């Protein structure tokens, strides 16, 4: 006999190609009154061009929930593994995010 399904339970499927993950070492966040847009980018040393590898669009409410969840997870990580050290960041690169029109 199976357990009764809980009302708010969601079954989440993780396809193999998504489970592999995408490495990003730069994120650019922009927003409008309706949404937050997070572009995840992979830059390479001495290469002046980089592509957005993933774009996530969130409502303001979900962006705030994401921020809280990320803060909680960083805190748990540091409790288990020690404080995350951050280096001084170089000046933010001059980025051209203008979409290129193609015919």
C-alpha contacts under 8 A as a table, 3 or more apart, distances in Angstrom:
res1	aa1	res2	aa2	distance
5	X	9	X	7.23
6	X	9	X	5.43
14	X	18	X	6.56
14	X	19	X	6.10
15	X	18	X	5.40
15	X	19	X	6.13
16	X	19	X	4.97
16	X	20	X	6.54
17	X	20	X	5.65
17	X	21	X	7.61
18	X	21	X	5.61
22	X	53	X	7.22
22	X	54	X	7.89
23	X	42	X	6.70
24	X	27	X	7.33
24	X	40	X	5.71
24	X	41	X	5.22
24	X	42	X	4.63
24	X	43	X	7.76
24	X	53	X	7.51
25	X	40	X	7.64
25	X	41	X	6.36
25	X	42	X	5.32
25	X	43	X	6.54
26	X	40	X	6.05
26	X	41	X	5.08
26	X	42	X	6.18
26	X	43	X	7.04
27	X	38	X	6.56
27	X	39	X	5.51
27	X	40	X	4.58
27	X	41	X	5.91
28	X	38	X	5.74
28	X	39	X	5.20
28	X	40	X	6.71
28	X	41	X	7.91
29	X	36	X	7.01
29	X	37	X	5.67
29	X	38	X	4.56
29	X	39	X	6.43
30	X	36	X	5.87
30	X	37	X	5.27
30	X	38	X	6.63
31	X	34	X	7.66
31	X	35	X	5.64
31	X	36	X	4.26
31	X	37	X	5.88
32	X	35	X	5.38
32	X	36	X	6.52
33	X	60	X	7.93
34	X	59	X	6.31
34	X	60	X	6.73
35	X	57	X	6.60
35	X	58	X	5.52
35	X	59	X	4.55
35	X	60	X	5.56
36	X	57	X	5.70
36	X	58	X	5.12
36	X	59	X	6.13
36	X	60	X	6.23
36	X	63	X	6.69
37	X	55	X	6.91
37	X	56	X	5.84
37	X	57	X	4.56
37	X	58	X	6.45
38	X	55	X	5.66
38	X	56	X	5.20
38	X	57	X	6.40
39	X	52	X	6.13
39	X	53	X	7.56
39	X	54	X	5.96
39	X	55	X	4.51
39	X	56	X	6.56
40	X	52	X	5.71
40	X	53	X	5.71
40	X	54	X	5.19
40	X	55	X	6.18
41	X	50	X	6.83
41	X	51	X	5.96
41	X	52	X	4.49
41	X	53	X	5.36
41	X	54	X	7.17
42	X	50	X	6.36
42	X	51	X	6.74
42	X	52	X	7.07
42	X	53	X	6.83
43	X	47	X	7.41
43	X	49	X	7.59
43	X	50	X	5.36
43	X	51	X	7.78
44	X	47	X	5.52
44	X	50	X	7.45
47	X	50	X	7.51
52	X	55	X	7.18
58	X	61	X	7.87
58	X	62	X	5.80
58	X	63	X	5.69
59	X	62	X	5.22
59	X	63	X	6.09
60	X	63	X	4.97
60	X	64	X	6.29
61	X	64	X	5.28
61	X	65	X	6.38
62	X	65	X	4.89
62	X	66	X	5.97
63	X	66	X	4.98
63	X	67	X	6.17
64	X	67	X	5.03
64	X	68	X	6.30
65	X	68	X	5.13
65	X	69	X	6.15
66	X	69	X	5.07
66	X	70	X	6.02
67	X	70	X	5.14
67	X	71	X	6.11
68	X	71	X	5.10
68	X	72	X	6.18
69	X	72	X	5.13
69	X	73	X	6.17
70	X	73	X	5.10
70	X	74	X	6.11
71	X	74	X	5.22
71	X	75	X	6.20
72	X	75	X	5.13
72	X	76	X	6.26
73	X	76	X	4.99
73	X	77	X	6.03
74	X	77	X	5.00
74	X	78	X	6.13
75	X	78	X	5.19
75	X	79	X	6.18
76	X	79	X	5.07
76	X	80	X	6.31
77	X	80	X	5.21
77	X	81	X	5.84
77	X	82	X	7.31
78	X	81	X	5.12
78	X	82	X	4.40
78	X	83	X	4.79
78	X	84	X	6.48
79	X	82	X	5.84
79	X	83	X	7.56
89	X	92	X	7.88
